[in-house]
Amino acid sequence: MKTGTIKGGIALGIERVGTAIEDLPVPSKLIIPLKQHQGAACKAKVKKGQEVKIGDVLGEGGEDTAPIHAPVSGKVVEIVKRFPDLKGGYIPAVGIESDGKEEWAVEAVDKDPLSFSKDQILQAIQNNGIVDYGIDAVPLAAKFNFAQMKGVTTLIVNGVDVEPGVGVCLRLLAEKRQEIAGGIKIIKKILGVNTVYLVVENISLQAQGTIEGAIRGVAEVAVVPPKYPIGLAKFLVKAVTGKEVPSPNGVPEDVGVCVVGLETVVNVWECLRTNRPPVDKIVTVFGAVNTPKNLRVRIGTPLKDVLSHCGVSGEIGKVVVGGPMMGLAQYTLDIPVTKEIDAIFVQRESDLAVISDQKCINCGWCVKVCPMRLLPHIIASYCEVGMFNEAEAYNLSYCVECGCCAYVCPAKIPLVHWIKFGKSQIKREEQ
């Protein structure tokens, strides 16, 4: 096995939710956003009152967008032009009332995906709306086309959940071994690469043993420590290959590496094998809930339905999608689960951190843990007083907003918030 690590970061010691993946009951009404990845929103292809089946196209995709499919059978009850987005904006969405029949628009088939040509595979990925999941999800077909254009030579399959506590990859390693192996074979065929690493944490000892046998001859297992934020793509590339992804705007493909998430790999195999688009998302629900769980949730399910299933312990103070370090706090529980959400983290009022007015004491802790080797205290101080050009001189734009600096700050200064503010102001000035 190959091993590697990164400089900086934190060993948070938060145990991942390891429960088996459980199916969440489908709610009576779902809201399906027509934008579930970076880029433009899809154009609605259905009308109010129209009957749909699972897999029918709700939003038409383009070259750099992925189509959106109906996750349930039933009736379209509304077309919303401005629905709250998990990132704080508004997006178009389609509301569907389920008829409970669970009828598919396409009949399931059992094909051998490896018998397809490369062009057929890419077309199937595009038609079925597969994205590389996460808050910054991207259409997978476009990602692979870009990787081919860049001439990548190495594929990294990310089997590390970026956020502490999240257990999606942990469970997929245990429950979807053959699908992982099959998905890797398909992607190798698309990219034409021979060097492939499946990256796992060294805390997943049992999962490592079982997955290594399943992917023998397909990929090499690379083991990294449970050190946040090693699961981010640019840090995985550094830890596994030793290559440095150029900052601030570089991507792994710039150094000949394509990084793909583990759930994406599983969906590639299952989609091509059955000829059905993915309509579920694996989500870890944890924090102030009665029963932390890994759930298979139908896309479009409101957050309130998910939390109701797990039970909330105490008065809710904050609901965060994506995890406690880099996640996004939500102002409404009407936000639905999308392809971008892999976790829901709940905090009680008593759990919320208190931000003080204390000034920086220059202890250097934030510098020690910064994986980008920046000076967060200086950058944030400049942003706080509106000196954004000075902050940029200290590489403000290089920050990946992982939150390690704010986590260790003894003065509880909201360093990441000031840095985000500085970035937004510079962007506004550029526009």
VENGINOR-V909665 format. One record per residue. RES is the residue in three letters. PHI is phi in degrees with one decimal (* if undefined). OMEGA is omega as a letter, one per 40 degrees, with the letter a starting at -180 (999 if undefined). Layout:
# VENGINOR-V909665
res->(RES;RES)
phi->(PHI;PHI)
omega->(OMEGA;OMEGA)
This chain:
# VENGINOR-V909665
res->(MET;LYS;THR;GLY;THR;ILE;LYS;GLY;GLY;ILE;ALA;LEU;GLY;ILE;GLU;ARG;VAL;GLY;THR;ALA;ILE;GLU;ASP;LEU;PRO;VAL;PRO;SER;LYS;LEU;ILE;ILE;PRO;LEU;LYS;GLN;HIS;GLN;GLY;ALA;ALA;CYS;LYS;ALA;LYS;VAL;LYS;LYS;GLY;GLN;GLU;VAL;LYS;ILE;GLY;ASP;VAL;LEU;GLY;GLU;GLY;GLY;GLU;ASP;THR;ALA;PRO;ILE;HIS;ALA;PRO;VAL;SER;GLY;LYS;VAL;VAL;GLU;ILE;VAL;LYS;ARG;PHE;PRO;ASP;LEU;LYS;GLY;GLY;TYR;ILE;PRO;ALA;VAL;GLY;ILE;GLU;SER;ASP;GLY;LYS;GLU;GLU;TRP;ALA;VAL;GLU;ALA;VAL;ASP;LYS;ASP;PRO;LEU;SER;PHE;SER;LYS;ASP;GLN;ILE;LEU;GLN;ALA;ILE;GLN;ASN;ASN;GLY;ILE;VAL;ASP;TYR;GLY;ILE;ASP;ALA;VAL;PRO;LEU;ALA;ALA;LYS;PHE;ASN;PHE;ALA;GLN;MET;LYS;GLY;VAL;THR;THR;LEU;ILE;VAL;ASN;GLY;VAL;ASP;VAL;GLU;PRO;GLY;VAL;GLY;VAL;CYS;LEU;ARG;LEU;LEU;ALA;GLU;LYS;ARG;GLN;GLU;ILE;ALA;GLY;GLY;ILE;LYS;ILE;ILE;LYS;LYS;ILE;LEU;GLY;VAL;ASN;THR;VAL;TYR;LEU;VAL;VAL;GLU;ASN;ILE;SER;LEU;GLN;ALA;GLN;GLY;THR;ILE;GLU;GLY;ALA;ILE;ARG;GLY;VAL;ALA;GLU;VAL;ALA;VAL;VAL;PRO;PRO;LYS;TYR;PRO;ILE;GLY;LEU;ALA;LYS;PHE;LEU;VAL;LYS;ALA;VAL;THR;GLY;LYS;GLU;VAL;PRO;SER;PRO;ASN;GLY;VAL;PRO;GLU;ASP;VAL;GLY;VAL;CYS;VAL;VAL;GLY;LEU;GLU;THR;VAL;VAL;ASN;VAL;TRP;GLU;CYS;LEU;ARG;THR;ASN;ARG;PRO;PRO;VAL;ASP;LYS;ILE;VAL;THR;VAL;PHE;GLY;ALA;VAL;ASN;THR;PRO;LYS;ASN;LEU;ARG;VAL;ARG;ILE;GLY;THR;PRO;LEU;LYS;ASP;VAL;LEU;SER;HIS;CYS;GLY;VAL;SER;GLY;GLU;ILE;GLY;LYS;VAL;VAL;VAL;GLY;GLY;PRO;MET;MET;GLY;LEU;ALA;GLN;TYR;THR;LEU;ASP;ILE;PRO;VAL;THR;LYS;GLU;ILE;ASP;ALA;ILE;PHE;VAL;GLN;ARG;GLU;SER;ASP;LEU;ALA;VAL;ILE;SER;ASP;GLN;LYS;CYS;ILE;ASN;CYS;GLY;TRP;CYS;VAL;LYS;VAL;CYS;PRO;MET;ARG;LEU;LEU;PRO;HIS;ILE;ILE;ALA;SER;TYR;CYS;GLU;VAL;GLY;MET;PHE;ASN;GLU;ALA;GLU;ALA;TYR;ASN;LEU;SER;TYR;CYS;VAL;GLU;CYS;GLY;CYS;CYS;ALA;TYR;VAL;CYS;PRO;ALA;LYS;ILE;PRO;LEU;VAL;HIS;TRP;ILE;LYS;PHE;GLY;LYS;SER;GLN;ILE;LYS;ARG;GLU;GLU;GLN)
phi->(*;-88.0;-127.2;-171.6;-152.7;-132.8;-80.7;73.5;82.5;-136.7;-88.9;-72.9;70.6;-91.6;-68.1;-76.5;-69.7;-109.7;-69.8;-60.7;-66.0;-120.0;-79.4;-84.7;-56.3;-74.6;-71.9;-73.7;-135.3;-126.1;-115.7;-111.1;-62.8;-90.9;-141.4;-132.3;-165.1;-61.5;104.5;-80.8;-80.2;-77.6;-92.2;-59.7;-112.7;-125.2;-124.6;-59.7;93.1;-74.5;-83.9;-132.9;-119.5;-60.8;98.6;-65.1;-77.4;-94.0;-132.9;-82.9;-91.9;-128.2;-62.4;-115.1;-131.4;-106.7;-63.5;-108.8;-113.7;-68.2;-86.5;-141.7;-93.2;159.4;-119.0;-73.8;-104.3;-163.0;-118.1;-99.9;-81.4;-132.0;-112.6;-56.4;-101.1;-63.5;-95.4;99.1;-101.8;-132.8;-140.7;-71.6;-151.2;-120.0;-99.5;-127.5;-94.4;-72.9;-95.4;76.0;-84.4;55.4;-87.2;-93.5;-77.7;-122.5;-78.1;-67.9;-127.6;-115.3;-101.3;-98.8;-60.1;-73.9;-84.2;-76.1;-76.1;-59.7;-64.9;-65.8;-63.9;-62.5;-66.3;-65.8;-62.0;-67.1;-62.4;-93.8;66.7;-76.5;-121.8;-85.5;-65.0;130.1;-55.8;-105.0;-59.1;-131.5;-57.7;-68.4;-61.1;-64.8;-62.6;-69.4;-62.1;-65.1;-62.3;-65.7;-61.6;-80.6;67.1;-62.5;-117.9;-134.7;-113.3;-114.7;-96.4;-84.2;-100.1;-114.1;-69.6;-61.8;-84.8;-64.8;89.3;-70.5;-124.0;-62.2;-64.7;-56.0;-75.7;-63.9;-61.3;-84.2;-107.6;-128.5;-63.5;-68.5;-65.5;-63.1;-61.5;-64.7;-62.7;-63.3;-60.9;-63.9;-67.9;-60.2;-66.1;-65.0;-86.5;67.2;-105.9;-110.8;-91.8;-134.6;-120.9;-102.6;-94.0;-133.1;-81.4;-75.3;-81.1;-92.7;-61.8;-66.7;-62.7;-58.9;-61.5;-73.0;-73.8;-62.9;-67.8;-69.4;-106.5;-58.1;86.2;-105.6;-153.8;-100.1;-81.1;-113.8;-108.7;-123.7;-75.7;-76.1;-121.3;-68.7;-107.0;-62.2;-74.7;-69.7;-54.5;-66.6;-79.7;-61.8;-59.1;-64.5;-66.5;-91.1;-107.8;82.2;-84.1;-102.5;-70.6;-62.4;-109.1;-90.1;-111.7;-74.0;-129.3;-53.2;-62.6;-65.6;-113.4;81.3;-126.1;-113.3;-108.2;-127.9;-71.6;-64.7;-65.1;-62.3;-60.2;-62.5;-66.9;-59.6;-64.5;-66.7;-67.5;-70.1;-73.9;-103.9;64.5;-124.0;-71.7;-71.2;-123.3;-120.8;-137.1;-82.1;-132.9;-92.6;-113.0;-153.2;97.1;-82.7;-121.4;-65.5;-135.1;-61.5;-144.5;-103.4;-118.3;-94.6;-111.5;-67.7;-57.4;102.7;-74.0;-61.3;-58.1;-61.9;-70.1;-65.9;-68.1;-62.2;-67.1;-88.2;78.6;-104.1;-96.4;85.8;-77.9;-68.6;-100.1;-158.4;-117.5;-117.2;-98.9;106.1;120.0;-74.2;-95.0;-120.0;-71.3;-115.4;-69.8;-109.4;-97.8;-145.2;-88.6;-79.5;-56.2;-90.8;-69.0;-127.3;-65.8;-89.8;-103.5;-118.1;-158.5;-129.9;-114.0;-112.6;-123.0;-78.7;-58.3;-71.4;-84.4;-68.9;-72.2;-96.7;-90.2;-94.2;-97.3;-64.8;-87.1;-61.4;-102.4;55.5;-74.3;86.0;-62.3;-64.3;-67.2;-64.1;-94.3;-65.8;-70.8;-94.0;59.3;-100.2;-115.6;-57.9;-65.6;-73.9;-59.5;-65.7;-63.3;-65.1;-63.9;-61.7;-103.9;79.5;-95.2;-73.6;-65.8;-66.6;-63.5;-66.1;-62.8;-98.1;68.0;-50.9;-69.7;-78.6;-63.3;-96.7;60.2;-74.0;90.2;-59.3;-62.5;-67.0;-64.9;-93.4;-62.0;-69.9;-88.2;55.4;-79.6;-77.0;-58.6;-65.9;-62.9;-65.6;-66.9;-61.5;-61.2;-61.6;-62.3;-65.2;-70.0;-64.8;-62.6;-63.9;-64.6;-65.4;-72.4)
omega->(i;i;i;i;i;i;a;a;a;i;a;i;i;a;i;i;a;a;i;a;a;i;i;i;a;i;a;i;i;i;a;i;i;i;a;i;i;i;a;i;i;i;a;i;i;i;i;a;a;i;i;i;a;i;i;a;i;a;a;i;i;a;a;i;i;i;i;a;i;a;i;i;a;a;i;a;i;i;a;a;a;i;a;i;a;i;i;i;i;a;i;a;i;i;a;i;a;i;i;a;i;i;i;i;i;a;a;i;i;a;i;a;a;i;i;i;a;i;i;i;a;i;i;i;i;a;a;i;a;i;i;a;i;a;i;a;i;i;a;a;i;i;a;i;i;i;i;i;i;i;a;a;a;i;i;i;a;i;a;i;a;a;i;i;a;a;a;a;i;a;i;i;a;a;a;a;a;i;i;i;i;i;i;i;i;a;i;i;i;a;a;a;i;a;a;i;i;a;i;i;a;i;a;a;a;i;i;a;a;a;a;i;a;a;a;a;a;a;i;i;i;a;i;i;i;a;a;e;a;a;i;a;a;i;i;i;i;a;a;a;a;a;a;i;a;i;e;a;a;i;a;a;i;i;i;a;i;a;a;a;a;i;i;i;i;a;i;a;a;a;a;a;a;a;i;i;i;a;i;i;i;a;i;i;a;a;a;i;a;a;i;a;i;a;i;a;i;i;a;i;i;i;a;i;i;a;i;i;a;a;a;a;i;a;a;i;a;i;a;i;i;i;a;a;a;a;a;i;a;i;i;i;i;i;a;i;i;i;a;a;i;i;i;a;a;i;i;i;a;a;a;a;i;i;a;i;a;a;a;i;i;i;i;a;a;i;a;a;a;a;i;i;i;i;a;a;i;i;a;i;i;i;a;a;i;i;a;i;i;i;i;i;i;i;i;a;i;a;i;i;a;i;i;a;a;a;a;a;a;i;a;i;a;a;a;i;i;i;i;i;i;i;a;a;i;i;i;i;i;a;999)
